[in-house]
Amino acid sequence: MAPRPTGPEVPPEVLAAFEAAKGFMPADEGLALHAAATEAAALGLPLLEVGTYCGRSTILLADAARTAGVSAVTVDHHRGSEEQQPGWEYHDPTVVDSEVGLMDTLPTFRRTLHLAGLEDHVIAVVGRSPAVARVWGGPLGLVFIDGGHTDEHATADYEGWVPHLAEGGLLVIHDVFPDPADGGQAPYRIHQRALKSGAFDEISVTNSLRVLRRTGSGI
Ligand SMILES: C[S@@+](CC[C@H](N)C(=O)[O-])C[C@H]1O[C@@H](n2cnc3c(N)ncnc32)[C@H](O)[C@@H]1O
């Protein structure tokens, strides 16, 4: 198994903002994400996240981006994934827009980022990930996939964004569960696809968070 990553210390106020934010990422995976983002940001290219939700993981990308003088770009339609809808396991009624009767995580995300003092380092794109990927025009230093967890969404995220990842850049995938008893298999399937493509080497494993380095041009 790949070794656990070590990165620079996360500033205490950034860690506090991460821990206070709504979201799904545990601290150990957050530290691994921050280490990967710090390493990738040294390429001088933007860091891209699919799946903003309320900004918990975005805070860590933003801090790494700030240090390196690059931008973190985060993409979400802000209407929630399947498992976050009313009646499902991860639903949070406090992020429903009562006027339109749909989830809207954008206001909470904006508040989170403002309170963390990181607004200037993040470009938030509101839209469907495949549509945004189609109009995206430049190379990326990091692609972090944490959007929809169905095969349809995870595959579209992989096929939409990985072609933009620069050689030497990092692909990070969240919620990779080799054992179906632990969780859905779509992120695991794109993780396996990346490894089988021959275009990636795995450089760290932290619970369900996997970090792979792009070593070739395929997907
Ligand atoms: C698991 S949450 C992201 C969690 C976040 N990274 C964190 O650390 O708290 C997944 C997010 O992906 C978004 N999402 C799902 N499918 C999407 C798609 N096709 N395009 C854009 N966003 C999508 C949902 O709206 C949801 O906010």
Ligand as a Chemical Component Dictionary entry (heavy atoms), coordinates in Angstrom:
data_LIG
# 
_chem_comp.id                   LIG 
_chem_comp.type                 NON-POLYMER 
_chem_comp.pdbx_formal_charge   0 
_chem_comp.three_letter_code    LIG 
# 
loop_
_chem_comp_atom.comp_id 
_chem_comp_atom.atom_id 
_chem_comp_atom.alt_atom_id 
_chem_comp_atom.type_symbol 
_chem_comp_atom.charge 
_chem_comp_atom.model_Cartn_x 
_chem_comp_atom.model_Cartn_y 
_chem_comp_atom.model_Cartn_z 
_chem_comp_atom.pdbx_ordinal 
LIG C1  C1  C 0  -20.251 14.493 -1.551  1  
LIG S1  S1  S 1  -20.749 16.144 -1.923  2  
LIG C2  C2  C 0  -19.218 17.014 -1.933  3  
LIG C3  C3  C 0  -18.626 17.125 -0.565  4  
LIG C4  C4  C 0  -17.526 18.146 -0.408  5  
LIG N1  N1  N 0  -16.407 17.889 -1.299  6  
LIG C5  C5  C 0  -17.077 18.177 1.042   7  
LIG O1  O1  O 0  -15.911 17.858 1.323   8  
LIG O2  O2  O -1 -17.877 18.488 1.908   9  
LIG C6  C6  C 0  -21.146 16.030 -3.631  10 
LIG C7  C7  C 0  -21.556 17.322 -4.304  11 
LIG O3  O3  O 0  -21.516 17.093 -5.711  12 
LIG C8  C8  C 0  -22.545 17.835 -6.325  13 
LIG N2  N2  N 0  -22.840 17.196 -7.604  14 
LIG C9  C9  C 0  -23.325 15.945 -7.822  15 
LIG N3  N3  N 0  -23.412 15.691 -9.133  16 
LIG C10 C10 C 0  -22.964 16.806 -9.774  17 
LIG C11 C11 C 0  -22.804 17.164 -11.150 18 
LIG N4  N4  N 0  -23.104 16.317 -12.124 19 
LIG N5  N5  N 0  -22.328 18.385 -11.431 20 
LIG C12 C12 C 0  -22.009 19.269 -10.448 21 
LIG N6  N6  N 0  -22.127 18.974 -9.129  22 
LIG C13 C13 C 0  -22.599 17.758 -8.792  23 
LIG C14 C14 C 0  -23.689 17.814 -5.344  24 
LIG O4  O4  O 0  -24.562 18.905 -5.554  25 
LIG C15 C15 C 0  -22.956 17.831 -3.994  26 
LIG O5  O5  O 0  -22.897 19.129 -3.469  27 
# 
loop_
_chem_comp_bond.comp_id 
_chem_comp_bond.atom_id_1 
_chem_comp_bond.atom_id_2 
_chem_comp_bond.value_order 
_chem_comp_bond.pdbx_ordinal 
LIG C1  S1  SING 1  
LIG S1  C2  SING 2  
LIG S1  C6  SING 3  
LIG C2  C3  SING 4  
LIG C3  C4  SING 5  
LIG C4  N1  SING 6  
LIG C4  C5  SING 7  
LIG C5  O1  DOUB 8  
LIG C5  O2  SING 9  
LIG C6  C7  SING 10 
LIG C7  O3  SING 11 
LIG C7  C15 SING 12 
LIG O3  C8  SING 13 
LIG C8  N2  SING 14 
LIG C8  C14 SING 15 
LIG N2  C9  SING 16 
LIG N2  C13 SING 17 
LIG C9  N3  DOUB 18 
LIG N3  C10 SING 19 
LIG C10 C11 SING 20 
LIG C10 C13 DOUB 21 
LIG C11 N4  SING 22 
LIG C11 N5  DOUB 23 
LIG N5  C12 SING 24 
LIG C12 N6  DOUB 25 
LIG N6  C13 SING 26 
LIG C14 O4  SING 27 
LIG C14 C15 SING 28 
LIG C15 O5  SING 29 
# 
